[in-house]
Amino acid sequence: MNANHITLRDAFELGRLDAHDQSALRRAGDVSARELVEAALLRIEALDPALGAVCHRADALARAQLDDGLPDAPLAGVPWLAKDSLDVPGMPTRSCSRSRSNVLAARGYAYVERLQAQGLVAVGKSTMPEFGLLGSTEPLLGPVTRNPWSLAHSPGGSSGGAGAAVAAGLVPLAQGSDGGGSIRLPAACCGIVGLKPGRDSTVRVRARHMIEDLLVGDSLMARSVRDVAWGFAAAHADPRRAMVTAASSARLRIGVVDTSLLGAAPHPDVADAIRRSADLCASLGHRVEAVDWPVDGGAMLSAFQDIWTHLGADCVDAVRPLLGGRRLEDALEPWTLALGERAMALSTDALERGYAQLARLPAQFAAFHAQYDVLLSPVVNGPTPALGRYGPSVPVEVLMPTMFDWISYTPLQNLAGTPAISLPLFHDGDGLPLGSMFAADRGREDVLLALAYELEAALPWRERWPAHSVATPPQP
């Protein structure tokens, strides 16, 4: 190939490869790093107008990084997308909010530095809901992100642009952040692999913030387990941490729960997917049995809402001094404003109860994981929603209960600081992906990744591609 004459068909063929296979071609001399990057830019240009997964293109910045030279590292030259909330030098950080400016970030934190040191080339920013506060990626700033499996459906959120971009093959890697399910939800909706790392497992990603430091985990989303495992190892707080490269011979004790934290039964398609996931694990020799949640699920979800709501209030407080005569309603979305109002109305007693619930979790999970290595559950309680169902202008009295009902599995790991991974094992009756979530104790991402390798080999998803993706040959 020639970077100046790479065809769209070439670009689509490269897009069907994961990061490791793209890198292998580069190391073999079959393609150059520049060709890998130019191919990603071509794919974005061809496919993203329909998807809206990319909110900022950084073509010139990516080419400048190539001109400066890349380190001698295994995945050097592989293109990736940063979420719009991640500070990347030379790109704006808008969090897809009308309240933010296009001022370019001067520096990133250690997480971005690690990825740059590995030679990954950022080609842009992925779309997210405003400040990552929704389970669907429909920011009023735009673009609305559509699911590559069905353009009428949501890709989930808040890392919805990342999930859609990886699922469609725009890039093999896209950074996601998860403060209540925001990696696992889009991974489930888009049919890719999404790992929420446990607390303190990665180097610093953003500025210090008491709630975000407690709740949020970041990782690279991908189609293959090995790409996700590499991304986790590359950003681990302990640089000596070895990458998990294969399944383990150890047979696990897996507890299965399908009811939500609120005690509700999931949609029949979701329940069926979890039963089949449990059966698959049992067929591989793991000990699988039904269990109850090891915590008071309703109290946990209430605690999460009370603590998490303050993120919306922080956004409102930060924007007020910057309005410059604009109305607050023209700078922030209705949902963000409603969260701010909810937080202002909360008593300090509610926060005290929330943090007390959080403080009990380490002992509760330690007791549970003394009996079970892994907890298997749904990611969400129903199929992927249509666009508009969880949009930012839906009245808060409707949106608050319905969205939290849909995501009433994932916030527990954010409160507990434990790792969890969504795997694309099955689909619903309409052919849309359904994720299966596996969770482990603090510091046991290795258990989840080893199990993920085994499940990927037993039920491969490599050749499952959505309709709007690189699997559909470009028109001449």
C-alpha positions in Angstrom: 0.0 0.0 0.0 0.9 3.6 -0.4 -0.3 6.1 2.2 -0.9 8.7 -0.6 -3.0 6.2 -2.7 -4.6 3.9 -0.1 -8.1 3.0 -1.4 -11.3 2.9 0.7 -11.4 -0.8 0.1 -7.9 -1.2 1.5 -9.0 0.9 4.5 -12.1 -1.3 5.1 -10.0 -4.4 4.9 -7.6 -3.0 7.5 -10.6 -2.0 9.6 -11.6 -5.6 10.0 -8.4 -6.3 11.9 -8.0 -5.7 15.7 -5.1 -3.6 17.0 -2.7 -6.6 17.3 -3.3 -7.7 13.7 -2.9 -4.2 12.4 0.3 -3.9 14.3 1.6 -7.2 13.1 1.2 -6.0 9.5 3.2 -2.9 10.3 6.0 -4.9 12.0 6.1 -7.3 9.0 6.6 -4.4 6.7 3.3 -5.0 4.8 1.9 -1.6 5.8 3.3 1.5 7.4 2.1 3.4 10.5 1.1 6.2 8.2 -1.1 3.8 6.2 -2.8 2.5 9.3 -3.6 6.1 10.3 -4.7 7.2 6.9 -6.9 4.2 6.6 -8.6 5.1 9.8 -9.2 8.6 8.6 -10.8 7.3 5.4 -13.1 5.0 7.4 -14.2 7.8 9.6 -14.9 10.0 6.5 -16.9 7.2 4.8 -18.9 5.7 7.7 -19.2 8.3 10.4 -21.7 10.7 8.7 -24.3 8.0 9.3 -23.0 7.1 12.8 -22.0 10.3 14.5 -19.5 8.5 16.6 -16.7 11.1 16.2 -17.3 14.7 17.5 -13.8 16.0 16.7 -11.4 15.0 14.0 -7.6 15.4 14.6 -6.2 14.5 11.2 -3.5 17.1 11.2 -2.5 16.3 14.8 -2.3 12.6 14.0 -0.1 13.2 10.9 2.2 15.5 13.0 2.7 12.8 15.5 3.7 10.5 12.7 6.1 13.1 11.3 7.7 13.4 14.8 8.4 9.7 14.8 7.0 6.8 16.9 8.6 4.8 19.7 9.7 1.2 19.1 6.7 -0.3 20.8 4.5 -3.3 19.9 1.3 -1.3 18.9 3.0 1.8 17.7 1.1 3.4 14.8 -2.3 1.9 15.8 -5.1 4.6 15.6 -7.4 5.2 18.5 -10.1 7.6 19.6 -10.2 9.5 22.9 -13.5 10.2 24.6 -14.4 13.9 24.5 -13.9 14.2 28.3 -10.3 13.1 28.1 -7.6 15.8 27.9 -5.4 15.1 24.9 -2.8 17.8 24.1 -3.8 19.6 20.9 -7.5 18.8 21.1 -10.4 20.5 22.7 -12.1 18.9 25.7 -15.8 19.8 25.4 -17.5 16.8 27.0 -20.0 17.4 24.2 -21.4 20.3 26.1 -22.5 23.7 24.7 -21.0 25.3 27.8 -17.4 24.3 26.8 -15.1 26.2 24.4 -12.8 24.9 21.7 -9.7 25.8 23.6 -7.0 23.1 23.0 -5.7 21.2 25.9 -2.1 21.9 26.6 -1.4 18.6 28.4 -2.8 15.3 29.4 -2.6 13.2 32.5 -0.5 10.1 33.0 -3.1 7.9 31.2 -2.7 9.7 27.9 1.1 9.9 28.4 1.2 6.1 28.7 -0.8 5.6 25.5 1.4 8.1 23.7 4.5 6.4 25.0 3.3 3.2 23.4 3.0 5.0 20.0 -0.8 4.9 19.7 -2.0 7.7 17.4 -5.1 9.6 18.4 -7.2 10.5 15.3 -10.0 12.3 17.1 -12.5 12.4 19.9 -15.6 10.2 20.4 -19.0 11.5 21.0 -20.6 11.3 24.5 -23.7 12.6 26.3 -23.1 16.0 28.0 -20.5 15.4 30.7 -21.2 11.6 30.5 -24.4 11.9 32.6 -26.7 9.8 30.4 -27.0 6.2 29.3 -27.6 7.3 25.6 -25.3 9.4 23.5 -27.6 12.2 22.2 -25.9 15.5 23.1 -27.7 18.7 22.1 -24.3 20.0 20.9 -24.3 17.0 18.5 -23.7 14.7 16.9 -26.3 12.2 17.9 -24.6 8.8 17.9 -26.4 5.9 16.2 -25.9 2.2 16.8 -24.1 0.5 13.8 -26.4 -2.5 14.3 -29.5 -0.3 13.8 -29.3 3.4 13.1 -32.7 3.9 14.9 -31.2 2.6 18.1 -28.9 4.0 20.8 -25.3 2.8 21.2 -25.7 3.3 24.9 -23.6 5.7 26.9 -21.8 7.5 28.1 -18.9 6.1 26.0 -21.4 5.6 23.1 -19.3 7.2 20.4 -16.4 4.9 21.4 -18.6 1.8 21.4 -20.1 2.6 18.0 -16.7 3.5 16.4 -15.1 0.3 17.5 -18.1 -1.9 16.6 -18.2 -0.4 13.1 -14.4 -0.7 12.6 -13.6 3.0 12.4 -10.7 2.3 14.8 -9.6 -0.8 16.7 -9.3 1.0 20.0 -11.3 3.7 21.7 -11.0 5.0 25.3 -14.0 4.8 27.5 -14.8 5.9 31.1 -17.2 4.2 33.4 -18.8 6.0 36.4 -22.0 4.0 36.5 -21.8 1.6 33.5 -20.5 3.9 30.8 -18.1 1.4 29.3 -20.2 -1.7 29.9 -23.5 -0.2 28.6 -22.2 0.7 25.1 -20.1 -2.5 24.9 -23.3 -4.4 25.5 -25.4 -2.3 23.0 -22.7 -2.4 20.3 -21.4 -5.9 20.7 -17.8 -5.3 21.7 -15.6 -6.0 24.8 -15.8 -3.4 27.6 -13.8 -3.7 30.8 -14.4 -1.4 33.8 -11.2 -1.6 35.8 -11.3 -1.7 39.6 -10.4 1.4 41.7 -6.8 2.5 41.6 -5.8 0.0 39.0 -4.8 2.5 36.4 -2.6 5.6 36.4 -4.3 9.0 36.8 -6.7 9.8 33.9 -8.0 13.2 34.9 -7.8 15.9 37.6 -8.5 14.9 41.2 -12.2 14.8 42.1 -13.5 13.1 45.1 -16.6 11.5 43.5 -15.0 10.7 40.2 -11.9 9.2 41.9 -14.2 6.8 43.8 -16.6 5.9 40.9 -14.9 6.1 37.6 -12.7 3.6 35.8 -11.1 4.0 32.3 -9.9 1.5 29.7 -9.6 1.0 26.0 -12.7 -0.6 24.4 -12.1 -3.1 21.6 -13.5 -6.0 19.6 -11.0 -8.5 20.9 -10.1 -9.6 24.4 -6.3 -9.3 23.7 -6.7 -5.7 22.7 -8.6 -4.9 25.9 -6.1 -6.8 28.0 -3.2 -4.9 26.4 -4.9 -1.6 27.0 -5.4 -2.5 30.7 -1.8 -3.6 31.2 -0.4 -0.5 29.3 -2.2 1.9 31.7 -1.8 -0.1 34.9 -0.6 1.7 38.0 2.1 -0.9 38.5 4.2 -0.8 35.3 5.5 -4.3 36.1 2.0 -5.7 35.9 2.1 -8.5 33.2 -0.5 -8.5 30.5 -3.0 -11.4 30.6 -2.4 -13.2 27.3 -4.4 -16.4 27.5 -7.1 -18.4 29.3 -6.3 -20.0 32.6 -6.6 -23.7 33.4 -8.2 -22.8 36.8 -11.9 -23.7 37.0 -13.9 -20.9 38.6 -16.8 -20.7 41.0 -19.4 -18.5 39.2 -22.4 -17.2 40.9 -25.3 -16.1 38.7 -28.0 -13.5 39.4 -30.4 -12.2 36.8 -32.7 -9.9 38.8 -31.7 -6.3 39.0 -30.5 -4.4 42.1 -34.1 -3.4 42.4 -35.2 -7.0 42.4 -36.9 -6.8 39.0 -36.8 -9.7 36.5 -35.1 -8.7 33.2 -36.6 -8.8 29.7 -37.0 -12.4 28.5 -34.3 -12.0 25.9 -31.9 -10.8 28.5 -32.8 -13.6 30.9 -32.2 -16.1 28.1 -28.8 -14.6 27.3 -27.7 -14.9 30.9 -28.9 -18.5 31.1 -27.0 -19.4 28.0 -23.9 -17.6 29.3 -24.2 -19.6 32.5 -24.6 -22.9 30.5 -21.6 -22.0 28.4 -19.5 -21.5 31.5 -20.7 -24.8 33.0 -19.9 -26.6 29.7 -16.3 -25.4 30.1 -16.1 -27.0 33.5 -16.7 -24.0 35.7 -18.9 -24.5 38.8 -22.0 -22.4 38.2 -24.9 -21.8 40.6 -27.7 -19.3 41.2 -27.0 -16.7 43.9 -28.5 -13.6 45.4 -26.9 -10.2 45.3 -24.4 -10.0 48.2 -25.8 -6.5 49.2 -29.0 -4.7 49.6 -29.5 -3.8 46.0 -32.1 -1.1 46.5 -30.0 0.7 49.2 -27.0 0.5 46.9 -28.7 2.0 43.9 -30.2 4.8 46.1 -26.7 5.5 47.5 -25.3 5.6 44.0 -27.9 8.0 42.8 -27.4 10.4 45.8 -23.6 10.5 45.4 -23.5 10.4 41.5 -26.1 13.2 41.2 -23.6 15.6 42.7 -21.5 15.3 39.5 -24.4 17.1 37.7 -24.4 19.8 40.4 -20.6 20.2 40.0 -21.1 20.8 36.3 -23.7 23.4 36.9 -21.6 25.2 39.5 -18.6 25.2 37.1 -20.6 26.8 34.3 -22.3 29.6 36.1 -19.3 31.9 36.2 -18.6 31.4 32.5 -22.1 32.2 31.1 -21.1 35.7 30.0 -24.7 36.9 29.7 -26.1 33.6 28.3 -28.9 31.8 30.0 -28.0 28.7 31.9 -30.6 26.8 29.9 -28.7 27.7 26.7 -25.4 26.3 28.0 -26.5 23.1 29.8 -29.0 20.4 28.9 -32.3 19.9 30.8 -31.0 16.6 32.3 -27.8 18.2 33.6 -29.8 21.0 35.2 -32.3 18.6 36.7 -29.4 16.6 38.3 -28.0 19.8 39.8 -31.4 20.7 41.3 -31.7 17.2 42.7 -28.3 17.4 44.4 -29.1 20.8 45.8 -32.3 19.4 47.4 -30.5 16.5 49.0 -29.8 16.7 52.7 -26.3 15.9 54.0 -28.0 13.0 55.8 -28.6 11.4 52.4 -24.9 11.8 51.5 -23.9 10.4 54.9 -26.1 7.3 54.3 -24.7 6.9 50.8 -21.1 7.0 51.9 -21.9 4.6 54.7 -23.3 2.1 52.2 -20.1 2.5 50.1 -17.9 1.9 53.2 -19.6 -1.5 53.8 -19.0 -2.8 50.4 -15.3 -4.1 50.7 -16.2 -6.5 53.5 -19.4 -7.6 51.8 -17.6 -8.4 48.6 -14.7 -10.0 50.3 -17.2 -12.4 52.0 -18.9 -13.1 48.7 -15.7 -13.7 46.8 -14.5 -16.1 49.4 -17.2 -18.4 48.0 -17.4 -17.3 44.4 -14.6 -16.1 42.1 -17.0 -14.4 39.6 -20.5 -12.9 39.6 -22.4 -13.2 36.3 -25.3 -10.9 35.6 -26.9 -8.9 32.8 -25.5 -5.5 31.9 -29.0 -4.0 31.4 -32.5 -5.2 32.1 -33.8 -4.9 28.6 -32.8 -4.7 24.9 -31.0 -1.7 23.4 -33.4 1.3 23.4 -34.5 3.4 20.5 -32.9 6.8 20.1 -34.9 9.4 22.0 -36.0 7.1 24.8 -33.2 8.3 27.1 -32.5 11.7 25.5 -31.5 14.7 27.5 -34.8 16.5 26.9 -37.0 13.7 28.2 -38.8 15.1 31.3 -36.7 14.2 34.4 -39.7 12.6 36.2 -39.8 10.1 33.3 -36.1 9.8 32.6 -34.8 9.3 36.1 -36.8 6.1 36.9 -36.7 4.6 33.4 -33.0 5.0 32.8 -32.0 3.8 36.2 -34.3 0.8 35.8 -32.5 0.0 32.5 -29.0 0.3 34.0 -29.9 -1.2 37.4 -27.0 -3.8 37.3 -23.9 -1.8 36.6 -23.6 0.9 39.3 -22.7 -1.6 42.0 -19.2 -2.1 40.7 -18.6 1.6 40.6 -19.6 2.0 44.3 -17.5 -1.0 45.3 -14.5 -0.2 43.1 -14.5 -3.7 41.7 -13.8 -4.7 38.1 -16.4 -6.0 35.7 -16.4 -6.8 32.0 -19.2 -7.0 29.3 -18.8 -9.7 26.7 -20.8 -9.9 23.4 -21.9 -13.5 23.7 -25.5 -13.3 22.5 -28.1 -11.2 20.6 -31.7 -10.4 21.3 -34.7 -11.5 19.2 -34.2 -8.5 16.8 -30.5 -9.3 16.2 -29.1 -6.6 18.4 -26.2 -7.5 20.8 -26.8 -8.3 24.4 -23.8 -8.1 26.8 -23.2 -10.6 29.6 -21.4 -9.0 32.6 -18.8 -10.8 34.7 -17.5 -9.2 37.9 -14.7 -10.1 40.3 -13.2 -8.8 43.5 -10.9 -5.8 43.8 -7.6 -6.4 41.9 -8.8 -9.5 40.0 -9.1 -8.1 36.5 -6.8 -11.0 35.6 -9.5 -13.5 36.5 -12.0 -11.7 34.2 -9.6 -11.3 31.3 -8.6 -15.0 31.5 -12.2 -16.0 31.5 -13.0 -13.6 28.6 -10.2 -15.3 26.5 -11.8 -18.7 27.2 -15.3 -17.5 26.3 -14.1 -15.7 23.2 -12.5 -19.0 22.0 -15.6 -21.0 22.8 -18.1 -18.7 21.2 -16.1 -16.4 18.8 -17.6 -13.1 17.8 -14.7 -11.9 15.6 -16.7 -12.2 12.4 -20.0 -10.8 13.8 -20.3 -7.3 12.2 -23.1 -4.8 12.2 -24.7 -3.7 9.0 -23.1 -0.2 9.1 -19.4 -1.2 9.3 -16.3 -2.1 7.5 -17.8 -5.6 6.8 -20.0 -4.0 4.1 -17.8 -3.4 1.0 -17.7 0.3 0.0 -19.4 1.2 -3.2 -17.0 1.8 -6.2 
